[in-house]
């Protein structure tokens, strides 16, 4: 299965609580942290909601 690399590039301060929880569910705890996940519909749905806060790279 393909992988995606997700990096937080904008602060979660001032964002709605559900977006903060999605970042935590992805495993992102602080700015400029990078995590890798499988390219699944669930992960991509979360990333789509957070596209203004994160950078996505396909691996």
C-alpha positions as CSV (number, residue, x, y, z in Angstrom):
1,X,0.0,0.0,0.0
2,X,1.2,3.5,-0.8
3,X,2.4,5.8,2.0
4,X,1.8,9.5,2.7
5,X,4.0,11.8,4.7
6,X,2.1,14.5,6.6
7,X,3.8,17.5,8.1
8,X,2.1,20.2,10.2
9,X,3.0,23.6,8.7
10,X,0.5,25.9,10.5
11,X,-0.4,26.3,14.2
12,X,-3.5,24.6,15.6
13,X,-4.1,27.6,17.9
14,X,-7.4,29.2,17.2
15,X,-8.7,26.2,15.2
16,X,-11.9,24.3,16.1
17,X,-11.6,21.5,18.7
18,X,-12.4,18.8,16.2
19,X,-9.4,19.8,14.0
20,X,-7.1,19.7,17.0
21,X,-8.4,16.2,17.8
22,X,-7.8,15.1,14.2
23,X,-4.2,16.3,14.4
24,X,-3.8,14.2,17.6
25,X,-5.4,11.2,15.9
26,X,-2.9,11.5,13.1
27,X,-0.1,11.5,15.7
28,X,1.0,15.1,15.2
29,X,1.8,16.8,18.5
30,X,3.8,19.9,17.6
31,X,4.7,22.2,14.7
32,X,6.9,20.8,11.8
33,X,6.4,17.2,13.1
34,X,6.2,14.6,10.3
35,X,4.4,11.3,10.4
36,X,3.9,8.6,7.8
37,X,0.6,6.7,7.3
38,X,-0.8,4.3,4.7
39,X,-2.7,6.0,1.9
40,X,-6.2,4.9,3.1
41,X,-9.5,6.7,2.5
42,X,-9.8,7.3,6.3
43,X,-6.5,9.1,6.5
44,X,-7.0,11.1,3.3
45,X,-10.4,12.2,4.6
46,X,-8.8,13.5,7.8
47,X,-6.0,15.2,5.8
48,X,-8.6,16.8,3.5
49,X,-10.2,18.5,6.5
50,X,-6.8,19.7,7.7
51,X,-5.4,20.7,4.3
52,X,-4.9,24.4,5.5
53,X,-2.7,23.1,8.4
54,X,-0.6,20.3,6.9
55,X,1.6,19.5,3.9
56,X,1.1,16.1,2.2
57,X,3.7,14.2,0.3
58,X,3.0,10.9,-1.5
59,X,5.7,8.3,-1.1
